[in-house]
Amino acid sequence: MYKKTFHGGVHPYDGKEFARDIPFQTWLPKGDLVFHLNQHIGKPAKPLVQKGDSVLAGQIIAEADGFVSANIISSVSGTVKAIEKRENVLGTTDLSIVVVNDGQYTLAEGVGTEEDPTTLTTQEILAKVKAAGIVGLGGAGFPTHVKLAPKNPAAIKYVIANGAECEPYITCDDQLMRNYADEIVGGLKIMLQLFPNAEGVVLIEENKPEAIAAVQKVCANENKIHVHPVHVKYPQGGERAIMDVVAGKHIKLGMLPADVGCVVDNVETVVAVYKAVIQGRPVMDRVVTVTGDGIKEPKNFSVYTGTDMSELIDAAGGLKAKIEKIISGGPMMGFPLYDLHIPCTKTTSAFLFLEHDAVAEAQKIQTACINCGRCVGVCPGHVLPARLATLAERGDMAGFEALDGMECCECGCCSYICPAKRPLTQSIKSMRKMVLASRKKK
C-alpha cells in the first residue's frame, strides 16, 4: 500500500484559484518563433537547417547531438529567418533557430500518421519517442527516450505519471488531467509495454478532485493502472517525494528512480508519448498557465513552442498597473524574468505575474540564523540547510561537500520556512553550481 505523503515539505499559499477552472485556449502565434537548441538536459541539439530554408510543422530542425540530447521540432511552417543567440529564462543566451510563421501550419510528411502501438517493438517505440523530441515537460527536460531505456527493464516495478502539480499557482496539468485523461492512460499503457513487470500509477494531489475523478473513470477497467491520490504538500511532485510515497525509498545523489524500480514522467510527458506513438505527432505545442495577481485575465493556454511570452500576456488581458515580479514557472522553483520577450520552450509550464515581490520584502527584515531548526524539519533531502548556507556564504566548498550539500534538491522549502528570512536555497544553489563547475574542470 502506498503512502500518502513524504518526509518534510511545506504548505505555501497555492494560488490555484486564479486559473484552476479556466479551460485551455489554443493560441496561434502572431510573430516569429524562436527555438532554443538547448531545451533539455544534456548537449544542445545540432541545427539541420540554414537561414532562408523553408520548414514545415513537425519537421526536425535540429537533431540530438549525443546520447543525452533531444531533437528540436518546428511547430509551424515558414522560413528560417536566422540562426543566432537569443535570451533564455536564465538571462543568458542560447543558440536558436528563428522561424517566420507563414500562418499555414503545413505538416511535414508523416506527421499525423496513426499507428497501433501494440504492433510495435520496444525499439520501435523508443525510436518514435526520440524522433518526437520528447523531454520531461514538467520542467526537468531530461530526454524521455533515455529515461525509458534503463539497463534492466524487468526490474522496473512502477511507471508513474506525475500529476501532483504541487508548485503554487500552476494549473495547466490539472486542466490536462480533467480533459485528456484518455491520452494519459493511453500513454501509460504504451510505456508499460516496455516494462513487463511494472504497474502504472497516476499520482495526483487531493486538491484536484475533478482530475482524480476524470482519470479514475478512464482507468476503471485497467488491471495494471490506477490513481493514487496523495496529501497536498510541497514538493509532492519532486522525484524524491514520489519515491518516498510510491516505492518507500529515498534516492540520494547520483541515483535515478530506475535504481529503486521506478520510471517517473510528468503527465504532459505521458500525453506526448501517446501523441508520438499513436498519432505520429512530435512535440510542437505544450500547455502553459499564465497567472498571478498581476495579470488581468489568468488563463491556461495550449501554446506552440517558440511563441513569444509577450503574446500570451496580451491574450490574458495584459498586465495590471503595478508589477514587481515576473517568474517563469512557479514561486518556489521558477526563474525571475527581466524581459517580456522570452520564447515558450518544451519545459515552459507557466508565467507568473505578481504585484508584490516577497523575496525583496524578506531581504528587508533578514536577520542572523536563530538556530530554530525549522529548515531541517521541512527538508525532503535530509540535509542541514542553515549550516550548508553558512558554508556556502564562506566559500567553504570542501565543508559544503562533506556535509552532503550536493543532496539538496533546491526545492526552496528551507527559505520559505525560515523565520530569519535567510536566502538559504539561493546560497546553497550557488555553491552547488560552483562544486559542479569544479568537478567538470577536474
WOUR-V760834 format. One record per pair of residues at least 4 apart in sequence whose ideal C-beta (glycine too) atoms are under 6 Angstrom apart, sorted by the first residue. I is the first residue (numbers start at 1). J is the second residue. D is the distance in Angstrom with one decimal. If there is no record, write none. Layout:
I:J:D
I:J:D
This chain:
2:228:5.4
2:245:5.9
2:246:5.4
3:245:4.7
4:230:5.5
4:231:4.9
5:231:4.3
5:233:5.7
6:241:4.2
6:244:3.9
6:245:5.5
8:378:4.9
8:379:5.2
8:380:4.0
9:233:4.2
9:234:5.8
9:380:6.0
10:234:5.5
10:378:5.2
10:413:4.8
10:416:5.2
10:417:5.7
12:168:5.4
12:234:5.9
12:416:5.9
14:168:4.7
15:168:4.9
15:169:3.9
16:20:4.5
16:171:5.6
18:291:4.6
18:298:4.1
19:171:4.6
19:289:5.4
19:291:4.6
19:298:4.2
19:300:5.6
20:171:4.5
20:174:5.8
22:299:5.3
22:300:5.2
24:175:5.8
24:300:5.2
24:302:4.9
25:299:5.8
25:301:5.5
26:302:4.5
27:301:5.0
27:303:5.4
27:315:5.6
29:33:6.0
29:101:5.7
29:304:5.3
29:307:4.4
30:311:5.7
31:308:5.6
32:98:5.5
32:100:5.7
33:76:5.7
33:99:4.6
33:101:5.9
33:306:3.2
34:86:5.2
34:96:5.1
34:98:5.5
34:306:5.4
34:343:3.9
35:72:5.3
35:96:5.9
35:97:4.6
35:306:4.9
36:94:4.2
36:96:5.0
36:345:5.7
37:44:4.3
37:45:4.7
37:62:5.2
37:95:5.0
38:44:4.1
38:94:4.6
39:345:4.5
39:346:4.6
40:70:4.3
40:135:4.3
40:141:4.3
40:143:5.7
41:141:4.9
41:142:4.9
42:68:3.3
42:69:4.6
43:65:5.0
43:66:4.2
43:69:4.5
45:62:3.7
45:63:6.0
45:64:6.0
45:65:5.8
45:72:4.7
46:62:5.9
46:63:5.5
46:65:4.2
47:62:4.9
47:83:5.8
48:61:5.9
48:62:5.9
48:63:5.7
49:53:4.4
49:61:5.0
49:80:5.1
51:80:5.5
51:82:5.8
53:80:4.7
54:79:5.7
55:59:5.1
55:61:5.8
55:74:4.6
56:77:4.8
56:106:5.3
56:108:4.0
57:76:5.4
57:77:5.0
57:105:5.1
57:107:5.2
58:107:5.3
58:108:4.3
58:111:3.5
58:282:5.6
59:74:5.0
59:108:4.2
60:71:4.9
60:73:6.0
61:72:5.7
61:74:4.9
61:97:5.5
62:72:3.9
63:71:5.5
64:69:3.8
64:70:5.3
64:71:5.4
65:69:5.0
68:143:5.9
68:146:5.9
70:133:5.1
70:135:5.1
70:143:4.6
71:133:3.8
73:133:4.9
73:282:4.4
73:283:5.7
73:284:5.7
74:99:5.9
75:284:4.0
75:304:4.0
75:305:4.7
75:306:5.6
76:101:4.5
76:105:6.0
77:102:5.4
77:104:5.2
77:105:5.9
77:106:4.0
78:99:4.9
78:100:4.8
78:101:4.7
78:102:4.4
79:100:4.9
80:99:5.9
81:98:4.4
81:100:4.9
82:98:4.5
83:97:5.5
85:93:4.0
85:95:5.7
86:96:4.2
87:93:5.6
87:339:5.8
88:92:6.0
88:94:5.0
89:328:4.3
89:335:4.6
89:342:5.9
107:111:4.3
107:112:5.9
111:280:5.9
112:280:5.5
113:280:4.1
114:279:5.8
117:190:4.9
117:277:5.0
117:278:5.8
120:124:4.2
120:125:5.1
122:194:5.4
125:277:5.8
126:145:5.2
126:149:5.8
128:276:5.2
128:277:5.0
129:134:5.3
129:144:5.5
129:145:4.6
129:273:6.0
129:276:5.7
130:145:3.8
132:276:3.6
132:282:3.8
132:283:5.8
133:282:5.5
133:283:4.8
134:144:4.2
134:272:4.7
134:283:5.7
135:141:4.7
135:143:5.4
135:346:5.4
136:140:3.7
136:141:5.3
136:142:4.7
136:269:5.8
137:266:5.4
137:268:4.3
137:269:4.6
137:286:5.9
138:266:3.0
139:347:5.0
139:349:5.7
141:347:4.7
142:147:5.9
144:269:6.0
148:194:5.8
150:258:4.0
153:194:6.0
153:195:5.2
154:197:5.6
155:261:5.7
156:195:4.2
156:198:4.7
156:261:5.7
156:263:5.7
157:198:5.7
157:261:3.9
158:201:5.6
158:246:5.6
158:262:4.7
159:191:5.0
159:192:5.7
159:195:6.0
159:198:5.0
159:200:5.1
159:263:4.9
160:201:4.8
160:203:5.8
160:264:4.6
161:184:5.9
161:188:5.6
161:202:4.5
161:267:5.0
161:270:4.7
162:203:5.8
162:237:5.6
162:264:5.6
162:266:5.1
163:173:5.7
163:177:5.3
163:202:5.8
163:204:4.3
163:267:4.4
164:203:5.8
164:205:5.1
164:236:4.4
164:237:3.5
165:170:6.0
165:173:4.1
165:174:5.8
166:234:4.7
166:235:5.5
166:236:4.3
166:237:4.4
167:330:3.4
167:332:5.8
168:330:5.3
168:331:5.5
169:291:5.1
169:330:5.5
169:352:5.4
170:289:5.0
170:330:5.2
170:349:5.7
170:350:4.5
171:289:5.2
172:287:3.9
172:289:4.5
172:300:5.0
173:267:5.5
174:208:5.0
174:211:5.3
175:300:4.9
176:180:5.3
176:267:6.0
176:268:5.9
176:287:5.6
177:211:3.6
177:215:5.7
177:267:6.0
178:210:5.1
178:211:5.2
178:214:5.0
180:271:5.8
181:214:4.3
181:215:4.6
181:218:4.4
182:186:5.9
182:218:5.5
183:271:4.6
183:274:4.6
184:267:5.4
184:270:5.4
184:271:5.9
185:218:4.7
185:219:5.0
186:274:4.6
187:270:3.8
187:271:5.6
187:273:4.4
187:274:3.6
188:200:4.2
188:225:5.5
188:270:5.8
190:273:5.8
190:277:5.2
192:198:5.9
192:200:5.5
199:224:4.9
200:224:5.7
200:225:3.7
201:228:5.3
201:246:6.0
202:215:5.1
202:227:4.8
203:228:5.1
204:208:5.4
204:211:5.5
204:212:5.2
204:229:5.8
205:230:5.8
205:232:4.9
205:236:5.8
206:229:5.0
206:232:5.6
207:232:4.7
212:227:5.9
212:229:5.5
215:227:5.1
216:227:4.9
219:225:4.5
230:236:5.8
230:245:5.9
235:241:5.8
235:411:4.4
236:241:5.3
239:257:5.8
239:264:5.6
240:251:5.9
240:380:5.6
241:380:5.7
242:246:5.8
242:264:5.7
243:247:5.0
243:249:5.0
243:251:5.2
243:260:5.8
247:260:5.0
247:262:5.4
249:260:4.0
251:255:4.1
253:406:5.1
253:407:5.2
255:259:4.6
257:262:4.0
257:264:5.0
265:269:4.2
265:270:5.4
272:283:5.7
274:278:5.6
275:279:4.8
275:281:4.2
283:346:5.8
285:302:5.7
285:304:5.1
287:302:5.7
288:301:5.0
288:303:4.8
288:348:5.8
289:300:5.3
289:350:4.2
290:299:5.4
290:312:5.0
290:316:4.5
290:351:5.1
291:298:4.1
292:352:4.7
292:353:4.1
292:354:5.1
293:355:5.1
294:320:5.2
294:323:4.6
294:353:3.4
294:354:5.3
294:355:4.9
295:316:5.1
295:353:4.5
296:317:3.3
296:318:5.5
297:316:5.0
297:317:3.5
299:316:4.9
303:307:5.1
303:344:5.0
305:344:6.0
306:343:5.3
307:311:5.8
307:344:4.8
308:341:5.6
309:342:4.8
309:351:5.7
310:340:4.7
310:341:5.6
319:323:5.4
322:355:5.2
323:353:5.9
324:356:5.5
324:357:4.1
325:354:4.2
325:357:4.3
326:337:4.4
326:353:5.6
327:334:4.0
327:336:5.7
327:352:4.2
328:334:5.6
328:335:4.9
328:337:5.5
329:334:2.8
329:349:6.0
329:350:5.7
330:334:4.9
332:412:4.3
344:348:4.4
362:421:4.1
365:421:5.6
366:421:4.4
367:420:4.6
369:386:5.2
369:420:5.6
370:420:5.5
374:417:4.8
375:385:4.0
375:386:5.3
375:414:3.8
375:418:5.9
376:384:5.8
378:413:4.4
378:417:5.0
379:383:5.7
379:385:5.8
381:407:4.9
381:408:5.5
381:409:5.2
383:404:5.4
383:407:5.2
383:408:5.7
385:414:3.7
385:424:4.7
388:403:6.0
388:405:4.8
388:428:5.1
389:424:4.4
389:427:4.1
389:428:5.7
391:396:4.4
391:399:4.6
391:400:4.5
392:400:6.0
392:427:4.2
392:428:5.7
392:431:3.6
393:427:5.7
396:400:5.9
400:405:4.0
400:431:5.2
401:405:6.0
408:428:5.0
410:425:5.9
410:429:5.1
412:416:5.7
412:425:4.7
414:424:4.3
414:425:6.0
415:424:4.9
415:425:4.3
418:422:5.1
418:424:5.9
423:427:5.9
425:429:5.8
